[in-house]
Amino acid sequence: MRALAEFIMRGRTQACAVALLGSLFPLVSPATVGLVTLRKGSSQGLLVLLWALLPLIANFFLSQGSHLLPLVSMASLAMMLVSANVLRLTVSWQWTMMASMLVAAAVAVAVGLVFGSEVELLIEELNKAIAEVTAQQDSKQTAPFIAGPQYVLGLIALVLAANAIVSLFVSRWWQALLYNPGGFSEEFHSLRLDSKVAAALLIGVILGSFLPRGYEFWAGLMAIPLLIAGIALVHHSVRVLKLNGAWLGFMYFGLLVFGPMVGALLVGLSFADSMVNLRSRLAANNNRQP
């Protein structure tokens, strides 16, 4: 990955080429936009973004099917410019994640207002698929879930925010590889939310869980900063306690297999860390050991 990052930073032509062809691979195009923006600023990042958007723009105008997917993909790339600039100016992952979350929510609402017909078509297809799955199951079940606009738009917001934050992590990792070896690890391990921000997010997640079915993705959107801070806490703890790296593997395996349960545990740990600073307590306890 270092070789790719070096190639991107050799010049504008190389960066634009990777952004253009990177759409064939996960995260490459958005991470390229993020890296150039972090290192060279908004104007250079915007130029790279335009090249990254070309395949999606062509797909939007030439595709005979739904335009919703290329539209959301274009919004995801554009969000990288915003998120990278917030990180560049604030040097704060907390406010970068909050900005990404708010922009993703605004984009999802705008998609629902401007492209309502496309959203309705997607809802129809989704409900047909749900009905088919329900028909294959026990007929004595309760009435099947019927997805509505709030469900689809919440999913779009969640995907946009998650993709922007993960891609920006890749960008920051590339930047550290080239200009500050080891810096990304230190930065990620120290990621911790302010107590007021963590409390507001947790209240939002809890209130969201009491809303009617269909709003779960909106609650999940507010949980993203807490979840990432929880993952950072586990990484920090493994390093401080000098544990085997397999513990990190167990955590990510648990997220994949037992997502909601492990995710809730990480969110709780993140909130506790914001309230009582578990990291300092962990470090103090580790220093007292012989």
Sine and cosine of phi, psi and omega as CSV:
sin_phi,cos_phi,sin_psi,cos_psi,sin_omega,cos_omega
0.00,0.00,-0.49,0.87,0.03,-1.00
-0.89,0.47,-0.65,0.76,0.00,-1.00
-0.88,0.48,-0.65,0.76,0.02,-1.00
-0.91,0.42,-0.69,0.73,0.02,-1.00
-0.89,0.46,-0.66,0.75,0.04,-1.00
-0.89,0.46,-0.66,0.75,0.01,-1.00
-0.89,0.45,-0.67,0.74,0.00,-1.00
-0.87,0.49,-0.66,0.75,-0.10,-1.00
-1.00,0.07,0.05,1.00,0.05,-1.00
-0.93,0.37,-0.51,0.86,-0.01,-1.00
0.07,-1.00,0.12,-0.99,-0.05,-1.00
-0.89,0.46,-0.66,0.75,-0.03,-1.00
-0.87,0.49,-0.72,0.70,-0.02,-1.00
-0.90,0.43,-0.67,0.74,0.00,-1.00
-0.89,0.45,-0.68,0.73,0.00,-1.00
-0.91,0.40,-0.60,0.80,0.02,-1.00
-0.90,0.43,-0.69,0.72,0.02,-1.00
-0.91,0.41,-0.64,0.76,0.02,-1.00
-0.89,0.45,-0.62,0.79,-0.01,-1.00
-0.94,0.34,-0.74,0.67,-0.05,-1.00
-0.99,0.10,-0.28,0.96,-0.06,-1.00
-0.93,0.36,-0.23,0.97,0.03,-1.00
-0.90,0.43,-0.25,0.97,0.02,-1.00
-0.98,0.19,-0.21,0.98,-0.07,-1.00
-0.78,-0.63,0.55,-0.83,-0.03,-1.00
-0.89,0.46,0.71,-0.70,0.16,-0.99
0.95,0.33,-0.20,0.98,-0.13,-0.99
-0.91,0.41,-0.77,0.64,-0.02,-1.00
-0.88,0.48,-0.78,0.62,0.01,-1.00
-0.89,0.45,-0.60,0.80,0.01,-1.00
-0.92,0.40,-0.55,0.83,0.06,-1.00
-0.91,0.41,-0.71,0.70,0.07,-1.00
-0.85,0.52,-0.69,0.72,-0.01,-1.00
-0.90,0.44,-0.69,0.72,-0.03,-1.00
-0.89,0.45,-0.74,0.68,-0.01,-1.00
-0.90,0.44,-0.65,0.76,0.01,-1.00
-0.91,0.42,-0.69,0.73,0.00,-1.00
-0.88,0.47,-0.63,0.78,-0.11,-0.99
-1.00,0.01,-0.61,0.79,-0.16,-0.99
-0.88,-0.47,-0.10,1.00,0.09,-1.00
0.98,-0.19,0.04,-1.00,-0.14,-0.99
-0.91,0.42,-0.68,0.74,-0.09,-1.00
-0.90,0.44,-0.70,0.72,0.04,-1.00
-0.93,0.36,-0.63,0.78,0.04,-1.00
-0.89,0.45,-0.61,0.79,0.02,-1.00
-0.90,0.43,-0.65,0.76,0.01,-1.00
-0.89,0.46,-0.70,0.72,0.03,-1.00
-0.91,0.42,-0.62,0.78,0.02,-1.00
-0.86,0.51,-0.67,0.74,-0.02,-1.00
-0.87,0.49,-0.64,0.77,0.05,-1.00
-0.93,0.37,-0.62,0.79,0.03,-1.00
-0.90,0.43,-0.49,0.87,-0.04,-1.00
-0.98,0.19,-0.32,0.95,-0.11,-0.99
-0.81,0.58,-0.76,0.64,0.01,-1.00
-0.88,0.47,-0.58,0.82,-0.02,-1.00
-0.95,0.31,-0.62,0.79,0.05,-1.00
-0.90,0.44,-0.68,0.74,0.04,-1.00
-0.88,0.47,-0.67,0.74,0.02,-1.00
-0.90,0.43,-0.61,0.79,-0.02,-1.00
-0.89,0.46,-0.68,0.73,-0.07,-1.00
-1.00,0.06,-0.43,0.90,-0.07,-1.00
-0.99,-0.13,-0.36,0.93,-0.05,-1.00
-0.93,0.36,0.63,-0.77,0.04,-1.00
-1.00,0.00,-0.23,0.97,-0.04,-1.00
-1.00,-0.03,-0.43,-0.90,-0.02,-1.00
-0.92,0.40,0.63,-0.77,0.03,-1.00
-1.00,-0.05,0.02,1.00,-0.13,-0.99
-0.93,0.37,-0.68,0.73,-0.04,-1.00
-0.90,0.44,-0.78,0.63,0.04,-1.00
-0.89,0.46,-0.52,0.85,0.02,-1.00
-0.91,0.42,-0.73,0.69,0.01,-1.00
-0.91,0.42,-0.61,0.79,0.03,-1.00
-0.90,0.44,-0.63,0.77,0.06,-1.00
-0.91,0.42,-0.66,0.75,0.03,-1.00
-0.89,0.45,-0.60,0.80,0.01,-1.00
-0.89,0.45,-0.68,0.73,0.03,-1.00
-0.91,0.41,-0.69,0.72,0.01,-1.00
-0.88,0.47,-0.57,0.82,0.02,-1.00
-0.88,0.47,-0.45,0.89,0.00,-1.00
-0.89,0.46,-0.62,0.79,0.02,-1.00
-0.89,0.46,-0.66,0.75,0.01,-1.00
-0.93,0.38,-0.77,0.64,-0.06,-1.00
-0.89,0.45,-0.68,0.74,-0.01,-1.00
-0.91,0.42,-0.60,0.80,0.03,-1.00
-0.93,0.37,-0.61,0.79,0.04,-1.00
-0.89,0.45,-0.70,0.71,0.01,-1.00
-0.91,0.41,-0.64,0.77,-0.01,-1.00
-0.90,0.44,-0.63,0.78,-0.08,-1.00
-1.00,0.09,-0.59,0.81,-0.08,-1.00
-0.99,-0.14,-0.38,0.92,-0.11,-0.99
0.78,0.63,0.65,0.76,-0.04,-1.00
-0.70,-0.72,0.89,-0.46,0.05,-1.00
-0.93,0.36,-0.50,0.86,0.02,-1.00
-0.86,0.51,-0.80,0.60,-0.06,-1.00
-0.96,0.28,-0.44,0.90,0.09,-1.00
-0.92,0.39,-0.69,0.73,0.02,-1.00
-0.92,0.38,-0.63,0.78,0.03,-1.00
-0.90,0.43,-0.67,0.74,0.03,-1.00
-0.90,0.44,-0.67,0.74,0.02,-1.00
-0.89,0.47,-0.65,0.76,0.00,-1.00
-0.90,0.43,-0.72,0.70,-0.02,-1.00
-0.93,0.37,-0.66,0.75,0.02,-1.00
-0.91,0.42,-0.65,0.76,0.03,-1.00
-0.88,0.48,-0.66,0.75,0.03,-1.00
-0.90,0.43,-0.68,0.74,0.00,-1.00
-0.90,0.43,-0.66,0.75,0.02,-1.00
-0.90,0.43,-0.67,0.74,-0.01,-1.00
-0.89,0.46,-0.69,0.72,0.03,-1.00
-0.90,0.44,-0.65,0.76,0.02,-1.00
-0.90,0.43,-0.63,0.78,0.05,-1.00
-0.88,0.48,-0.67,0.74,0.01,-1.00
-0.90,0.44,-0.57,0.82,-0.03,-1.00
-0.98,0.20,-0.66,0.75,-0.11,-0.99
-1.00,0.04,-0.58,0.81,-0.05,-1.00
-0.88,-0.47,0.71,0.70,-0.03,-1.00
-0.85,0.53,-0.60,0.80,-0.02,-1.00
-0.91,0.41,-0.63,0.78,0.04,-1.00
-0.91,0.42,-0.64,0.77,0.02,-1.00
-0.90,0.43,-0.66,0.75,0.02,-1.00
-0.89,0.46,-0.63,0.78,0.04,-1.00
-0.89,0.45,-0.67,0.74,0.03,-1.00
-0.90,0.43,-0.63,0.78,0.02,-1.00
-0.89,0.45,-0.67,0.74,0.03,-1.00
-0.87,0.49,-0.72,0.69,0.00,-1.00
-0.90,0.43,-0.64,0.77,0.00,-1.00
-0.91,0.42,-0.69,0.72,0.00,-1.00
-0.92,0.40,-0.55,0.83,0.09,-1.00
-0.89,0.46,-0.69,0.73,0.02,-1.00
-0.90,0.43,-0.65,0.76,0.03,-1.00
-0.90,0.44,-0.67,0.74,0.01,-1.00
-0.89,0.45,-0.64,0.77,0.01,-1.00
-0.91,0.41,-0.67,0.74,0.02,-1.00
-0.91,0.41,-0.66,0.75,0.00,-1.00
-0.90,0.43,-0.62,0.79,-0.01,-1.00
-0.91,0.42,-0.47,0.88,0.00,-1.00
-0.99,0.15,-0.19,0.98,-0.01,-1.00
-0.99,-0.14,-0.17,-0.99,-0.04,-1.00
-0.88,0.48,0.82,-0.57,-0.02,-1.00
-0.94,0.34,-0.21,0.98,0.00,-1.00
-1.00,0.09,0.02,1.00,0.02,-1.00
-0.91,0.41,0.26,-0.97,0.08,-1.00
-0.93,0.36,0.11,-0.99,-0.04,-1.00
-0.85,0.53,0.67,-0.74,-0.04,-1.00
-0.90,0.43,0.47,-0.88,0.04,-1.00
-0.93,0.37,0.70,-0.72,0.04,-1.00
-0.92,-0.40,0.91,-0.42,-0.02,-1.00
-0.94,0.34,0.60,-0.80,0.05,-1.00
-0.83,-0.56,-0.04,-1.00,-0.01,-1.00
-0.84,0.54,-0.62,0.79,-0.04,-1.00
-0.89,0.45,-0.51,0.86,0.00,-1.00
-0.95,0.33,-0.77,0.64,-0.05,-1.00
-0.93,0.38,-0.69,0.73,-0.01,-1.00
-0.92,0.38,-0.57,0.82,0.09,-1.00
-0.90,0.43,-0.64,0.77,0.05,-1.00
-0.90,0.44,-0.68,0.73,0.02,-1.00
-0.87,0.49,-0.72,0.70,0.00,-1.00
-0.88,0.48,-0.68,0.73,-0.02,-1.00
-0.89,0.45,-0.71,0.71,-0.01,-1.00
-0.91,0.42,-0.68,0.73,0.01,-1.00
-0.87,0.49,-0.74,0.68,-0.03,-1.00
-0.91,0.41,-0.72,0.70,-0.02,-1.00
-0.89,0.46,-0.69,0.72,-0.01,-1.00
-0.90,0.43,-0.66,0.75,0.00,-1.00
-0.90,0.44,-0.69,0.72,-0.06,-1.00
-0.94,0.34,-0.70,0.71,0.00,-1.00
-0.90,0.43,-0.69,0.73,0.02,-1.00
-0.89,0.46,-0.62,0.79,0.01,-1.00
-0.93,0.36,-0.54,0.84,0.12,-0.99
-0.87,0.49,-0.67,0.74,0.04,-1.00
-0.89,0.46,-0.69,0.72,0.03,-1.00
-0.86,0.52,-0.72,0.69,-0.03,-1.00
-0.92,0.40,-0.59,0.81,0.04,-1.00
-0.90,0.44,-0.71,0.70,0.05,-1.00
-0.86,0.51,-0.70,0.72,-0.01,-1.00
-0.87,0.49,-0.67,0.75,0.01,-1.00
-0.92,0.38,-0.62,0.78,0.03,-1.00
-0.84,0.54,-0.63,0.78,-0.08,-1.00
-1.00,0.08,-0.63,0.78,-0.20,-0.98
-0.85,-0.52,-0.23,0.97,-0.05,-1.00
-0.45,-0.89,0.94,0.35,-0.06,-1.00
-0.80,0.60,0.77,-0.64,-0.01,-1.00
1.00,0.08,-0.18,0.98,-0.06,-1.00
-0.93,0.37,-0.59,0.81,-0.02,-1.00
-0.92,0.40,-0.64,0.77,0.02,-1.00
-0.87,0.50,-0.72,0.70,0.02,-1.00
-0.89,0.45,-0.67,0.74,-0.03,-1.00
-0.90,0.43,-0.69,0.72,-0.02,-1.00
-0.94,0.35,-0.66,0.75,-0.02,-1.00
-0.89,0.45,-0.46,0.89,-0.03,-1.00
-1.00,-0.02,0.03,1.00,-0.03,-1.00
-0.91,0.42,0.88,-0.47,-0.04,-1.00
-0.50,-0.87,0.69,-0.72,-0.06,-1.00
-1.00,0.09,0.55,-0.84,0.14,-0.99
-0.88,0.47,0.55,-0.84,-0.10,-1.00
-0.87,0.49,-0.63,0.77,-0.01,-1.00
-0.93,0.36,-0.64,0.77,0.04,-1.00
-0.91,0.42,-0.71,0.71,0.00,-1.00
-0.88,0.47,-0.66,0.75,0.00,-1.00
-0.91,0.42,-0.68,0.73,0.00,-1.00
-0.89,0.45,-0.67,0.74,0.01,-1.00
-0.91,0.41,-0.69,0.73,-0.02,-1.00
-0.91,0.42,-0.65,0.76,0.06,-1.00
-0.87,0.49,-0.66,0.75,0.04,-1.00
-0.89,0.46,-0.66,0.75,0.01,-1.00
-0.90,0.43,-0.69,0.72,-0.02,-1.00
-0.91,0.41,-0.71,0.70,0.03,-1.00
-0.89,0.46,-0.61,0.79,0.02,-1.00
-0.90,0.44,-0.51,0.86,0.00,-1.00
-0.94,0.33,-0.30,0.96,0.02,-1.00
-1.00,-0.07,-0.10,1.00,0.04,-1.00
-0.96,0.29,0.33,-0.94,0.03,-1.00
-0.84,0.54,0.39,-0.92,0.00,-1.00
-0.86,0.51,0.68,-0.73,-0.06,-1.00
0.87,-0.50,-0.26,0.96,0.01,-1.00
-0.97,-0.24,0.14,0.99,-0.09,-1.00
-0.89,0.45,-0.52,0.85,0.01,-1.00
-0.94,0.34,-0.51,0.86,0.06,-1.00
-0.93,0.37,-0.62,0.79,0.09,-1.00
-0.91,0.41,-0.64,0.77,0.04,-1.00
-0.89,0.46,-0.58,0.82,0.03,-1.00
-0.86,0.50,-0.70,0.71,-0.01,-1.00
-0.95,0.32,-0.32,0.95,0.00,-1.00
-0.99,0.11,-0.23,0.97,-0.10,-1.00
-0.84,0.54,-0.78,0.62,0.00,-1.00
-0.86,0.51,-0.64,0.77,0.02,-1.00
-0.90,0.43,-0.67,0.74,-0.01,-1.00
-0.89,0.45,-0.71,0.70,-0.03,-1.00
-0.92,0.40,-0.64,0.77,0.06,-1.00
-0.90,0.44,-0.57,0.82,0.07,-1.00
-0.91,0.41,-0.66,0.76,0.06,-1.00
-0.89,0.45,-0.67,0.74,0.03,-1.00
-0.88,0.47,-0.62,0.78,0.02,-1.00
-0.89,0.46,-0.66,0.75,0.02,-1.00
-0.90,0.43,-0.70,0.72,0.04,-1.00
-0.85,0.52,-0.71,0.71,0.01,-1.00
-0.88,0.47,-0.69,0.73,-0.04,-1.00
-0.91,0.41,-0.65,0.76,0.02,-1.00
-0.88,0.48,-0.65,0.76,0.00,-1.00
-0.94,0.34,-0.71,0.70,-0.05,-1.00
-0.90,0.43,-0.67,0.74,-0.03,-1.00
-0.99,0.11,-0.05,1.00,0.02,-1.00
0.83,0.55,0.71,0.70,0.01,-1.00
-1.00,0.09,0.30,-0.95,0.06,-1.00
-0.91,0.42,0.61,-0.79,0.02,-1.00
-0.87,0.48,-0.24,0.97,0.03,-1.00
-0.88,0.48,-0.43,0.90,0.02,-1.00
-0.89,0.45,-0.59,0.81,0.07,-1.00
-0.92,0.39,-0.62,0.78,0.06,-1.00
-0.87,0.49,-0.66,0.75,0.03,-1.00
-0.88,0.48,-0.64,0.76,-0.02,-1.00
-0.90,0.44,-0.75,0.67,-0.04,-1.00
-0.93,0.36,-0.56,0.83,0.08,-1.00
-0.90,0.44,-0.66,0.75,0.04,-1.00
-0.89,0.45,-0.62,0.79,0.04,-1.00
-0.90,0.44,-0.60,0.80,-0.02,-1.00
-0.96,0.27,-0.65,0.76,-0.11,-0.99
-1.00,-0.04,-0.67,0.75,-0.03,-1.00
-0.87,-0.49,0.77,0.63,-0.15,-0.99
-0.71,0.71,-0.87,0.49,-0.07,-1.00
-0.87,0.50,-0.66,0.75,-0.05,-1.00
-0.94,0.35,-0.75,0.66,0.00,-1.00
-0.93,0.37,-0.62,0.79,0.04,-1.00
-0.87,0.49,-0.68,0.74,0.03,-1.00
-0.89,0.45,-0.61,0.79,0.04,-1.00
-0.90,0.44,-0.69,0.73,0.01,-1.00
-0.92,0.40,-0.63,0.78,0.06,-1.00
-0.88,0.47,-0.69,0.73,0.03,-1.00
-0.89,0.45,-0.66,0.75,0.03,-1.00
-0.90,0.43,-0.65,0.76,0.03,-1.00
-0.88,0.47,-0.69,0.72,0.01,-1.00
-0.90,0.44,-0.69,0.73,0.02,-1.00
-0.89,0.46,-0.63,0.78,0.03,-1.00
-0.90,0.44,-0.61,0.79,0.02,-1.00
-0.93,0.37,-0.53,0.85,-0.05,-1.00
-0.99,0.15,-0.71,0.70,-0.15,-0.99
-0.85,-0.53,0.09,1.00,0.04,-1.00
0.83,0.55,0.94,0.33,0.01,-1.00
-0.87,0.49,-0.49,0.87,-0.04,-1.00
-0.90,0.44,-0.71,0.70,0.00,-1.00
-0.92,0.40,-0.62,0.79,0.04,-1.00
-0.91,0.41,-0.63,0.77,0.02,-1.00
-0.91,0.42,-0.69,0.72,0.00,-1.00
-0.91,0.41,-0.66,0.75,0.01,-1.00
-0.90,0.43,-0.67,0.74,0.01,-1.00
-0.92,0.39,-0.61,0.79,0.00,-1.00
-0.93,0.37,-0.56,0.83,0.00,-1.00
-0.95,0.31,-0.45,0.89,-0.01,-1.00
-0.97,0.24,-0.34,0.94,-0.03,-1.00
-0.95,0.31,0.63,-0.78,-0.04,-1.00
-0.93,0.36,0.00,0.00,0.00,0.00
